[in-house]
Amino acid sequence: MSAVPALEKIRLTEFSHGGGCGCKIAPAVLTEILASTPVRGLPEALMVGTETADDAAVYRLNDAQALIATTDFFTPIVDDPYDFGRIAATNAISDIYAMGGKPIFALAVVGMPLEKIPLDVIGRILSGGESVCAAAGIPIAGGHSIDVLEPIYGLVAMGLAHPDHVKRNNSARTGDKLILGKPIGVGILSAALKKGTLSEAGYATMVDWTTRLNTPGETLAKMPEVHAMTDVTGFGLAGHLLEICRGSKLGAQLRWDAIPVIDDALHWAQKGVATGASERNWKGYGHDVDLPARAPAWMQKLITDPQTSGGLLVTCDPRAEAAVLAQFAACGFAEARVIGELSAGPARVRVA
């Protein structure tokens, strides 16, 4: 048996071919896979399933309760085990908030190369995940673990919502404003980290954003003026906005100067740093995105940058814009911004 490396020599990102939500299967490939997957015997109580590209499945329990179920896991995006656990757990639980629900419990999904990673490192990953669940007010009630070649960690998360408050990504309306809860650029920071060029301040910023639970979603879902919600993750801002556009049969206009971008991410993007997932995203849906004439390459990299534990993307009636921003601010997301609007027309994203 090979010797397990010492704790101080462990760099989790060295064990994975990619990190965080950048490991997602490319949008075009996923669409092809799902197109050949049969869907049979859907119960009437299943409110949200695979028919839309939503963040979780939703099952109506009764007139006052709907169960929200999701799972999310990935390979390390950072080297610190505790931070990896925190980021993965935050990312998984945020799907509950994106559907308008309140988390109630989670199950751990753990895959580790036991000959390569010490047990105390694995324990720190699990502790990081548990700390986020505690912050969300839920227990980790069980889970499953296997011995694999690459480390993976995540959660099955369960939540509850009133059936009338469940928010899909296909219910946006013409004229809705688009509001983004977190700045983009996490994928670029992760790429800089893997290259060994990310500063300590940049790392702290990355961990800060990726461990903020999208708690505003639960309250925003109860506002009738909020029509659709999703969270921006592996397909990038443009990709997840296109899911809203396609589901709602609308077009979107984004104002580039209004989109919040992490300062360090902009810096590295302008120096050519990007993830491989960004290019895969563009190949999958770039034909439905219009960038400004002579747009710099870094703009494309940012608009397609895979976000791990990214922000909520909300569509709302223009008259509710101030109230939505106030709710974000009240939950610690003062950086939320109105970034564009939706209009009648083909399902395209136009950036101006």
SULSULJO-V185960 format. One record per helix or strand. SS is the DSSP state (H for helix, E for strand). FROM is the first residue (numbers start at 1). TO is the last residue. If there is no record, write none. Layout:
SS_FROM_TO / SS_FROM_TO
This chain:
H_7_9 / H_12_15 / H_20_23 / H_27_35 / E_46_48 / E_57_60 / E_66_74 / H_81_98 / E_102_112 / H_119_136 / E_139_147 / E_152_161 / H_163_165 / E_177_180 / E_184_184 / H_186_195 / H_200_210 / H_216_220 / E_226_231 / H_236_248 / E_251_254 / H_256_258 / E_261_261 / H_263_270 / H_276_288 / E_289_290 / H_297_303 / E_312_316 / H_318_330 / E_337_343 / E_349_351
